[in-house]
Protein backbone atom coordinates (compact mmCIF):
# COMPACT_ATOMS: atom_id res chain seq x y z
CA UNK A 1 0.00 0.00 0.00
CA UNK A 2 2.83 2.41 0.82
CA UNK A 3 4.36 1.92 -2.62
CA UNK A 4 0.94 2.52 -4.18
CA UNK A 5 0.73 5.89 -2.39
CA UNK A 6 4.19 6.91 -3.60
CA UNK A 7 3.66 5.68 -7.14
CA UNK A 8 0.30 7.43 -7.29
CA UNK A 9 1.84 10.74 -6.25
CA UNK A 10 4.60 10.40 -8.85
CA UNK A 11 2.06 9.85 -11.63
CA UNK A 12 -0.10 12.69 -10.29
CA UNK A 13 2.83 15.11 -10.32
CA UNK A 14 3.68 14.17 -13.90
CA UNK A 15 0.02 14.47 -14.92
CA UNK A 16 -0.66 17.77 -13.18
CA UNK A 17 2.67 19.63 -13.02
CA UNK A 18 4.75 18.43 -15.98
CA UNK A 19 2.56 17.17 -18.82
CA UNK A 20 0.45 20.35 -19.30
CA UNK A 21 3.25 22.96 -19.23
CA UNK A 22 3.69 23.16 -22.99
CA UNK A 23 0.02 23.08 -23.93
CA UNK A 24 -0.89 26.78 -23.75
CA UNK A 25 0.73 30.08 -24.78
CA UNK A 26 2.42 32.29 -22.22
CA UNK A 27 0.03 34.35 -20.12
CA UNK A 28 0.49 38.09 -19.89
CA UNK A 29 1.59 40.07 -18.02
CA UNK A 30 3.85 38.14 -15.65
CA UNK A 31 4.75 35.04 -17.67
CA UNK A 32 5.46 37.17 -20.71
CA UNK A 33 7.66 39.56 -18.71
CA UNK A 34 9.75 36.85 -17.01
CA UNK A 35 10.14 34.94 -20.27
CA UNK A 36 11.14 37.98 -22.29
CA UNK A 37 13.68 39.01 -19.64
CA UNK A 38 15.15 35.51 -19.89
CA UNK A 39 15.25 35.70 -23.68
CA UNK A 40 17.07 39.04 -23.52
CA UNK A 41 19.48 37.62 -20.94
CA UNK A 42 20.49 34.89 -23.37
CA UNK A 43 20.61 37.33 -26.27
CA UNK A 44 22.75 39.90 -24.43
CA UNK A 45 24.93 37.44 -22.55
CA UNK A 46 24.38 39.49 -19.37
CA UNK A 47 23.67 37.07 -16.53
CA UNK A 48 23.79 39.64 -13.73
CA UNK A 49 21.29 42.34 -14.71
CA UNK A 50 17.91 41.62 -16.28
CA UNK A 51 16.25 43.72 -18.96
CA UNK A 52 12.74 43.85 -20.36
CA UNK A 53 12.34 45.36 -23.81
CA UNK A 54 15.84 46.77 -23.46
CA UNK A 55 15.08 48.54 -20.18
CA UNK A 56 16.31 47.62 -16.69
CA UNK A 57 14.04 45.19 -14.83
CA UNK A 58 14.49 45.07 -11.06
CA UNK A 59 11.25 43.29 -10.19
CA UNK A 60 12.86 40.07 -8.92
CA UNK A 61 16.32 38.66 -8.12
CA UNK A 62 18.20 36.49 -10.56
CA UNK A 63 17.72 32.79 -9.76
CA UNK A 64 14.55 32.05 -11.73
CA UNK A 65 16.05 33.77 -14.80
CA UNK A 66 19.18 31.62 -14.55
CA UNK A 67 17.10 28.46 -14.33
CA UNK A 68 14.86 29.47 -17.22
CA UNK A 69 17.90 30.42 -19.31
CA UNK A 70 19.48 27.04 -18.60
CA UNK A 71 16.27 25.25 -19.57
CA UNK A 72 15.88 27.28 -22.77
CA UNK A 73 19.48 26.57 -23.74
CA UNK A 74 18.64 22.85 -23.59
CA UNK A 75 15.06 22.67 -24.90
CA UNK A 76 14.82 25.82 -27.01
CA UNK A 77 12.72 28.96 -26.64
CA UNK A 78 9.26 27.54 -25.99
CA UNK A 79 6.61 27.32 -23.29
CA UNK A 80 7.81 23.94 -22.04
CA UNK A 81 11.36 25.16 -21.45
CA UNK A 82 10.31 28.43 -19.86
CA UNK A 83 7.89 26.75 -17.45
CA UNK A 84 9.96 23.67 -16.63
CA UNK A 85 11.95 25.25 -13.73
CA UNK A 86 8.71 26.29 -12.03
CA UNK A 87 7.15 22.87 -12.59
CA UNK A 88 10.18 21.08 -11.15
CA UNK A 89 10.19 23.45 -8.18
CA UNK A 90 6.52 22.53 -7.74
CA UNK A 91 7.46 18.85 -7.68
CA UNK A 92 10.04 19.54 -4.95
CA UNK A 93 7.51 21.67 -3.07
CA UNK A 94 5.07 18.75 -3.13
CA UNK A 95 7.85 16.41 -2.03
CA UNK A 96 8.64 18.69 0.93
CA UNK A 97 5.05 18.29 2.16
CA UNK A 98 5.19 14.51 1.83
CA UNK A 99 8.66 14.33 3.41
CA UNK A 100 7.72 16.46 6.41
CA UNK A 101 4.30 14.89 6.94
CA UNK A 102 5.76 11.41 6.76
CA UNK A 103 8.05 12.19 9.72
CA UNK A 104 5.11 12.99 11.99
CA UNK A 105 2.09 11.18 10.59
CA UNK A 106 1.12 7.97 8.85
CA UNK A 107 1.18 7.26 5.12
CA UNK A 108 -2.45 8.27 4.71
CA UNK A 109 -2.00 11.78 6.13
CA UNK A 110 1.22 12.41 4.20
CA UNK A 111 -0.47 11.26 1.00
CA UNK A 112 -3.56 13.41 1.55
CA UNK A 113 -1.53 16.51 2.47
CA UNK A 114 0.48 16.20 -0.75
CA UNK A 115 -2.59 15.30 -2.80
CA UNK A 116 -4.53 18.34 -1.56
CA UNK A 117 -1.60 20.55 -2.54
CA UNK A 118 -1.16 19.07 -6.03
CA UNK A 119 -4.86 19.16 -6.91
CA UNK A 120 -5.72 22.62 -5.53
CA UNK A 121 -6.74 25.13 -8.17
CA UNK A 122 -4.36 27.94 -7.30
CA UNK A 123 -1.31 25.75 -6.78
CA UNK A 124 -1.97 23.94 -10.04
CA UNK A 125 -1.84 27.26 -11.87
CA UNK A 126 1.13 28.83 -10.08
CA UNK A 127 3.49 25.85 -10.40
CA UNK A 128 3.06 25.83 -14.18
CA UNK A 129 3.70 29.55 -14.58
CA UNK A 130 7.06 30.81 -15.84
CA UNK A 131 7.46 33.16 -12.87
CA UNK A 132 9.35 33.08 -9.55
CA UNK A 133 6.58 31.99 -7.17
CA UNK A 134 6.78 28.21 -7.42
CA UNK A 135 10.50 28.33 -6.68
CA UNK A 136 9.92 30.76 -3.81
CA UNK A 137 7.20 28.60 -2.26
CA UNK A 138 9.41 25.53 -2.52
CA UNK A 139 12.17 27.43 -0.71
CA UNK A 140 9.86 28.71 2.01
CA UNK A 141 8.37 25.24 2.57
CA UNK A 142 11.74 23.55 3.00
CA UNK A 143 13.02 26.42 5.16
CA UNK A 144 10.00 26.36 7.48
CA UNK A 145 9.96 22.57 7.78
CA UNK A 146 13.64 22.56 8.71
CA UNK A 147 13.07 25.35 11.22
CA UNK A 148 10.44 23.21 12.94
CA UNK A 149 12.62 20.11 12.82
CA UNK A 150 15.37 22.09 14.53
CA UNK A 151 12.94 23.37 17.17
CA UNK A 152 11.72 19.83 17.73
CA UNK A 153 14.94 17.78 17.47
CA UNK A 154 17.69 20.40 17.99
CA UNK A 155 19.79 18.87 15.22
CA UNK A 156 22.12 21.56 13.76
CA UNK A 157 21.82 20.19 10.22
CA UNK A 158 18.17 21.27 10.11
CA UNK A 159 19.06 24.81 11.11
CA UNK A 160 21.78 24.93 8.45
CA UNK A 161 19.34 23.63 5.82
CA UNK A 162 16.84 26.30 6.86
CA UNK A 163 19.48 28.99 6.20
CA UNK A 164 20.29 27.40 2.82
CA UNK A 165 16.67 27.46 1.67
CA UNK A 166 16.14 30.98 2.99
CA UNK A 167 19.13 32.00 0.88
CA UNK A 168 17.67 30.28 -2.19
CA UNK A 169 14.37 32.10 -1.60
CA UNK A 170 16.21 35.40 -1.17
CA UNK A 171 17.93 34.82 -4.50
CA UNK A 172 14.52 34.06 -5.99
CA UNK A 173 12.29 36.85 -4.71
CA UNK A 174 14.11 38.86 -2.10
CA UNK A 175 13.38 39.80 1.54
CA UNK A 176 10.03 37.99 1.78
CA UNK A 177 11.96 34.70 1.97
CA UNK A 178 13.74 36.00 5.08
CA UNK A 179 10.75 37.69 6.65
CA UNK A 180 8.36 34.72 6.80
CA UNK A 181 10.67 32.23 8.61
CA UNK A 182 12.06 34.99 10.83
CA UNK A 183 8.74 36.45 11.99
CA UNK A 184 6.90 33.14 12.32
CA UNK A 185 9.71 31.66 14.42
CA UNK A 186 9.84 34.81 16.57
CA UNK A 187 6.08 34.74 17.22
CA UNK A 188 6.12 31.02 18.03
CA UNK A 189 9.07 31.26 20.43
CA UNK A 190 7.63 34.41 22.00
CA UNK A 191 4.44 32.49 22.76
CA UNK A 192 6.59 29.68 24.16
CA UNK A 193 8.61 32.23 26.16
CA UNK A 194 11.90 31.08 24.66
CA UNK A 195 13.23 34.07 22.73
CA UNK A 196 16.72 33.13 23.88
CA UNK A 197 16.53 30.20 21.46
CA UNK A 198 15.32 32.53 18.71
CA UNK A 199 18.37 34.76 18.94
CA UNK A 200 20.64 31.73 19.19
CA UNK A 201 19.16 30.45 15.93
CA UNK A 202 19.33 33.63 13.88
CA UNK A 203 22.87 34.47 14.99
CA UNK A 204 24.25 31.02 14.25
CA UNK A 205 27.60 31.74 12.53
CA UNK A 206 27.55 28.67 10.27
CA UNK A 207 23.99 29.38 9.17
CA UNK A 208 24.77 33.04 8.46
CA UNK A 209 27.87 32.04 6.50
CA UNK A 210 25.86 29.60 4.37
CA UNK A 211 23.27 32.31 3.71
CA UNK A 212 25.88 34.86 2.64
CA UNK A 213 27.79 32.38 0.46
CA UNK A 214 24.63 31.54 -1.50
CA UNK A 215 22.65 34.78 -1.60
CA UNK A 216 25.11 37.64 -1.26
CA UNK A 217 27.37 37.38 -4.35
CA UNK A 218 24.67 38.27 -6.89
CA UNK A 219 23.43 41.20 -4.78
CA UNK A 220 26.99 42.57 -4.60
CA UNK A 221 27.59 42.09 -8.32
CA UNK A 222 24.26 43.72 -9.19
CA UNK A 223 25.03 46.70 -6.98
CA UNK A 224 28.48 47.04 -8.53
CA UNK A 225 26.86 46.91 -11.96
CA UNK A 226 23.91 49.26 -11.37
CA UNK A 227 24.63 51.12 -8.13
CA UNK A 228 21.74 53.10 -6.66
CA UNK A 229 19.48 52.18 -9.58
CA UNK A 230 19.39 48.69 -8.11
CA UNK A 231 18.76 49.92 -4.55
CA UNK A 232 15.99 52.29 -5.67
CA UNK A 233 14.40 49.88 -8.13
CA UNK A 234 14.58 46.59 -6.24
CA UNK A 235 14.77 47.42 -2.52
CA UNK A 236 12.59 50.53 -2.38
CA UNK A 237 10.15 50.22 -5.29
CA UNK A 238 9.58 46.47 -5.61
CA UNK A 239 9.80 45.58 -1.92
CA UNK A 240 9.14 48.45 0.50
CA UNK A 241 6.65 50.29 -1.71
CA UNK A 242 4.66 47.08 -2.31
CA UNK A 243 3.64 47.08 1.34
CA UNK A 244 3.13 50.80 1.74
CA UNK A 245 1.33 51.58 -1.54
CA UNK A 246 -0.67 49.94 -4.30
CA UNK A 247 1.99 49.18 -6.88
CA UNK A 248 0.90 48.95 -10.52
CA UNK A 249 -2.79 49.33 -9.47
CA UNK A 250 -2.77 45.95 -7.66
CA UNK A 251 -4.94 46.96 -4.74
CA UNK A 252 -7.81 45.54 -2.72
CA UNK A 253 -9.59 45.69 0.62
CA UNK A 254 -8.46 44.00 3.82
CA UNK A 255 -10.73 41.07 2.88
CA UNK A 256 -9.14 40.63 -0.56
CA UNK A 257 -7.65 37.21 0.20
CA UNK A 258 -10.82 35.58 1.56
CA UNK A 259 -12.32 34.89 -1.90
CA UNK A 260 -8.82 34.00 -3.09
CA UNK A 261 -8.67 31.29 -0.42
CA UNK A 262 -12.15 30.03 -1.25
CA UNK A 263 -11.33 29.61 -4.93
CA UNK A 264 -7.69 28.70 -4.46
CA UNK A 265 -8.38 25.56 -2.41
CA UNK A 266 -10.89 24.07 -4.84
CA UNK A 267 -11.94 21.28 -5.12
CA UNK A 268 -11.47 20.75 -1.36
CA UNK A 269 -12.15 24.27 -0.10
CA UNK A 270 -14.69 23.27 2.51
CA UNK A 271 -12.11 21.12 4.29
CA UNK A 272 -10.87 24.43 5.67
CA UNK A 273 -14.00 24.40 7.81
CA UNK A 274 -12.59 21.42 9.72
CA UNK A 275 -9.68 23.60 10.80
CA UNK A 276 -12.01 26.24 12.22
CA UNK A 277 -13.91 23.56 14.13
CA UNK A 278 -10.67 22.26 15.65
CA UNK A 279 -8.90 25.59 16.21
CA UNK A 280 -8.63 25.11 19.99
CA UNK A 281 -6.93 21.74 19.55
CA UNK A 282 -4.64 23.21 16.87
CA UNK A 283 -3.49 25.99 19.18
CA UNK A 284 -2.70 23.51 21.96
CA UNK A 285 -0.44 21.32 19.80
CA UNK A 286 3.05 22.81 19.43
CA UNK A 287 3.63 21.77 15.82
CA UNK A 288 0.10 22.67 14.76
CA UNK A 289 0.51 26.04 16.47
CA UNK A 290 3.69 26.66 14.46
CA UNK A 291 1.88 25.71 11.24
CA UNK A 292 -1.08 27.92 12.11
CA UNK A 293 1.15 30.93 12.87
CA UNK A 294 2.85 30.37 9.51
CA UNK A 295 -0.45 30.71 7.66
CA UNK A 296 -1.92 33.43 9.88
CA UNK A 297 1.11 35.70 9.59
CA UNK A 298 1.19 35.46 5.79
CA UNK A 299 -2.56 36.06 5.53
CA UNK A 300 -2.57 39.06 7.86
CA UNK A 301 0.64 40.63 6.58
CA UNK A 302 -0.46 40.67 2.97
CA UNK A 303 -4.01 41.65 3.94
CA UNK A 304 -2.52 44.84 5.40
CA UNK A 305 -0.18 45.30 2.42
CA UNK A 306 -0.97 48.11 -0.02
CA UNK A 307 -0.18 45.92 -3.03
CA UNK A 308 -2.29 42.78 -3.34
CA UNK A 309 -1.97 39.94 -5.81
CA UNK A 310 -3.71 36.53 -5.52
CA UNK A 311 -0.47 34.55 -5.31
CA UNK A 312 0.88 36.40 -2.25
CA UNK A 313 -1.27 34.40 0.16
CA UNK A 314 0.02 31.11 -1.31
CA UNK A 315 3.15 31.57 0.82
CA UNK A 316 0.98 30.44 3.72
CA UNK A 317 -0.90 27.58 2.03
CA UNK A 318 1.59 24.78 2.72
CA UNK A 319 0.78 24.32 6.44
CA UNK A 320 -2.95 24.29 5.70
CA UNK A 321 -2.62 21.27 3.43
CA UNK A 322 -1.07 19.32 6.29
CA UNK A 323 -3.75 20.38 8.76
CA UNK A 324 -6.49 19.62 6.23
CA UNK A 325 -5.12 16.11 5.79
CA UNK A 326 -4.86 15.48 9.53
CA UNK A 327 -8.46 16.54 10.19
CA UNK A 328 -9.93 14.91 7.09
CA UNK A 329 -12.98 12.81 7.97
CA UNK A 330 -14.49 11.87 4.63
CA UNK A 331 -16.26 12.98 1.46
CA UNK A 332 -19.92 14.01 1.63
CA UNK A 333 -22.30 16.28 -0.27
CA UNK A 334 -21.64 19.21 2.05
CA UNK A 335 -17.92 19.02 1.37
CA UNK A 336 -18.39 18.88 -2.42
CA UNK A 337 -21.27 21.37 -2.65
CA UNK A 338 -19.09 24.39 -3.40
CA UNK A 339 -17.06 22.44 -5.97
CA UNK A 340 -20.24 21.34 -7.74
CA UNK A 341 -21.52 24.92 -7.67
CA UNK A 342 -18.24 26.12 -9.18
CA UNK A 343 -18.60 23.60 -12.01
CA UNK A 344 -22.12 24.86 -12.69
CA UNK A 345 -20.72 28.39 -12.97
CA UNK A 346 -18.03 27.16 -15.37
CA UNK A 347 -20.72 25.47 -17.46
CA UNK A 348 -22.82 28.63 -17.81
CA UNK A 349 -19.99 31.20 -18.08
CA UNK A 350 -20.49 31.78 -21.84
CA UNK A 351 -24.21 32.35 -21.28
CA UNK A 352 -23.94 34.52 -18.16
CA UNK A 353 -21.51 36.97 -19.78
CA UNK A 354 -24.10 37.77 -22.45
CA UNK A 355 -25.98 39.77 -19.82
CA UNK A 356 -22.95 41.78 -18.72
CA UNK A 357 -22.73 45.34 -19.99
CA UNK A 358 -19.12 46.36 -20.60
CA UNK A 359 -17.83 49.56 -22.16
CA UNK A 360 -14.25 48.40 -22.73
CA UNK A 361 -14.01 47.53 -26.41
CA UNK A 362 -11.40 44.80 -25.93
CA UNK A 363 -13.47 43.10 -23.23
CA UNK A 364 -16.54 43.33 -25.44
CA UNK A 365 -14.74 41.52 -28.27
CA UNK A 366 -13.59 38.83 -25.86
CA UNK A 367 -17.13 38.30 -24.57
CA UNK A 368 -18.54 38.23 -28.09
CA UNK A 369 -16.20 35.35 -28.93
CA UNK A 370 -16.70 33.42 -25.69
CA UNK A 371 -19.34 31.07 -27.08
CA UNK A 372 -17.14 30.13 -30.02
CA UNK A 373 -14.38 28.89 -27.71
CA UNK A 374 -16.42 27.80 -24.70
CA UNK A 375 -18.62 25.78 -26.99
CA UNK A 376 -20.65 22.58 -26.84
CA UNK A 377 -17.54 20.40 -26.53
CA UNK A 378 -16.44 22.50 -23.57
CA UNK A 379 -19.86 22.22 -21.92
CA UNK A 380 -19.95 18.46 -22.43
CA UNK A 381 -16.53 18.18 -20.75
CA UNK A 382 -17.68 20.21 -17.75
CA UNK A 383 -20.88 18.19 -17.52
CA UNK A 384 -18.94 14.91 -17.54
CA UNK A 385 -16.63 16.06 -14.74
CA UNK A 386 -19.63 17.33 -12.78
CA UNK A 387 -21.30 13.93 -13.16
CA UNK A 388 -18.18 12.03 -12.10
CA UNK A 389 -17.71 14.13 -8.96
CA UNK A 390 -21.39 13.90 -8.09
CA UNK A 391 -21.36 10.11 -8.60
CA UNK A 392 -18.57 9.82 -6.00
CA UNK A 393 -21.18 10.52 -3.35
CA UNK A 394 -23.13 7.40 -4.24
CA UNK A 395 -20.49 4.74 -4.94
CA UNK A 396 -19.32 2.30 -2.30
CA UNK A 397 -15.56 2.82 -2.34
CA UNK A 398 -12.98 3.98 0.21
CA UNK A 399 -12.71 7.63 1.19
CA UNK A 400 -9.19 7.81 -0.23
CA UNK A 401 -10.43 6.61 -3.63
CA UNK A 402 -13.21 9.19 -3.52
CA UNK A 403 -10.67 11.93 -2.83
CA UNK A 404 -8.51 10.72 -5.71
CA UNK A 405 -11.43 10.66 -8.17
CA UNK A 406 -12.54 14.16 -7.21
CA UNK A 407 -9.04 15.64 -7.30
CA UNK A 408 -7.90 14.02 -10.54
CA UNK A 409 -11.17 14.84 -12.32
CA UNK A 410 -10.94 18.45 -11.23
CA UNK A 411 -7.34 19.01 -12.31
CA UNK A 412 -8.01 17.27 -15.62
CA UNK A 413 -10.78 19.77 -16.31
CA UNK A 414 -8.63 22.75 -15.30
CA UNK A 415 -5.39 21.68 -17.03
CA UNK A 416 -6.72 20.20 -20.23
CA UNK A 417 -10.06 21.94 -20.84
CA UNK A 418 -10.53 25.29 -19.07
CA UNK A 419 -7.03 26.81 -19.23
CA UNK A 420 -6.33 25.78 -22.86
CA UNK A 421 -9.72 27.15 -23.91
CA UNK A 422 -9.13 30.45 -22.12
CA UNK A 423 -5.61 30.68 -23.54
CA UNK A 424 -6.88 30.20 -27.10
CA UNK A 425 -9.29 33.06 -26.57
CA UNK A 426 -6.99 35.56 -24.86
CA UNK A 427 -3.32 34.67 -25.40
CA UNK A 428 -3.15 32.78 -28.70
CA UNK A 429 -3.88 35.92 -30.77
CA UNK A 430 -0.76 37.55 -29.27
CA UNK A 431 1.33 34.51 -30.22
CA UNK A 432 -0.07 34.32 -33.75
CA UNK A 433 0.45 38.05 -34.35
CA UNK A 434 4.03 37.72 -33.10
CA UNK A 435 4.76 34.83 -35.45
CA UNK A 436 3.51 36.93 -38.37
CA UNK A 437 5.75 39.81 -37.29
CA UNK A 438 8.71 37.44 -37.02
CA UNK A 439 8.00 35.84 -40.40
CA UNK A 440 7.95 39.21 -42.16
CA UNK A 441 10.71 40.75 -40.03
CA UNK A 442 8.44 43.60 -38.98
CA UNK A 443 9.73 46.30 -36.64
CA UNK A 444 6.68 46.65 -34.43
CA UNK A 445 5.28 49.49 -32.34
CA UNK A 446 3.20 48.49 -29.30
CA UNK A 447 0.55 51.03 -28.36
CA UNK A 448 -2.06 50.94 -25.55
CA UNK A 449 -1.09 47.33 -24.96
CA UNK A 450 1.35 45.58 -22.63
CA UNK A 451 1.91 41.97 -23.67
CA UNK A 452 5.59 41.00 -23.28
CA UNK A 453 4.91 37.54 -24.71
CA UNK A 454 4.70 39.24 -28.12
CA UNK A 455 8.42 39.98 -27.84
CA UNK A 456 9.16 36.40 -26.78
CA UNK A 457 7.39 34.91 -29.79
CA UNK A 458 8.53 37.53 -32.32
CA UNK A 459 12.06 37.39 -30.83
CA UNK A 460 12.39 41.13 -31.14
CA UNK A 461 11.96 44.27 -29.07
CA UNK A 462 9.14 46.74 -29.65
CA UNK A 463 8.87 50.50 -29.50
CA UNK A 464 6.24 51.88 -27.14
CA UNK A 465 5.00 55.22 -28.44
CA UNK A 466 2.22 56.88 -30.38
CA UNK A 467 1.95 55.42 -33.89
CA UNK A 468 2.82 57.32 -37.01
CA UNK A 469 2.49 56.75 -40.74
CA UNK A 470 4.17 53.57 -41.96
CA UNK A 471 4.33 51.88 -38.55
CA UNK A 472 3.48 48.24 -38.04
CA UNK A 473 1.32 48.47 -34.94
CA UNK A 474 0.21 45.89 -32.36
CA UNK A 475 -2.67 47.22 -30.28
CA UNK A 476 -6.27 46.87 -29.16
CA UNK A 477 -9.27 48.59 -30.70
CA UNK A 478 -8.86 51.76 -28.64
CA UNK A 479 -5.35 52.17 -30.02
CA UNK A 480 -6.72 52.51 -33.54
CA UNK A 481 -8.83 55.57 -32.83
CA UNK A 482 -8.28 58.39 -35.36
CA UNK A 483 -5.93 56.23 -37.44
CA UNK A 484 -6.14 55.07 -41.04
CA UNK A 485 -4.80 51.55 -41.23
CA UNK A 486 -4.84 48.28 -43.09
CA UNK A 487 -5.30 45.10 -41.07
CA UNK A 488 -2.54 42.50 -41.22
CA UNK A 489 -4.02 40.30 -38.49
CA UNK A 490 -7.02 40.57 -36.19
CA UNK A 491 -8.44 38.14 -33.67
CA UNK A 492 -10.29 38.49 -30.36
CA UNK A 493 -9.54 42.16 -29.85
CA UNK A 494 -5.88 42.06 -30.90
CA UNK A 495 -4.88 44.02 -34.01
CA UNK A 496 -1.67 43.92 -36.03
CA UNK A 497 -1.99 46.70 -38.57
CA UNK A 498 -0.05 48.97 -40.87
CA UNK A 499 -0.68 52.64 -40.20
CA UNK A 500 -1.46 54.45 -43.45
CA UNK A 501 -1.63 57.96 -42.06
Buried (B, 14 or more C-beta within 10 A) or exposed (E): EEEEBBEBBEEBBEBBBBBBBBBBBBBBEBBBBBBBBBBBBBEEEEBEBBBBBEEEBBBBBBBBBBBBBBBBEEEEBBBBBBBBBBBBBBBBBBBBBBBBBBEBBEBBBBBBBBBBBBBBBBBBBBBBBBBBBBBBBBBBBBBBBBBBBBBBEEEEEBBBBBBBBBBBBBBBBBBBBBBBBBBBBBBBBEEBEEEEBBEEBBEBEEBEEBBBEBBEEBBEBBBEEBEEBBBEBBBEBBBEBBEEEBBEEBBBEEEBBEEBBBBBBBBBBBBBEBBEEBEEEBEEBBBBBBBBBBBBBBBEBBBEBBBBBBBBBBBBBBBBBBBBBBBBEEBEEEBBEBBBEBBEEBBEBBEEBEEEEEEEBBBBBBBEBBBEBBEEEBBEBBEBBBEBBBEBBEEEEEBBEBBBBBBBBBBBBBBBBBBBBBBBBBBBBBBBBBBBBBEEEBEBBBBBBEBBBBBBBBBBBBBEEEBEEEBBBBBBBEBBEEBEBEEBBBBBBBBBBBBEE
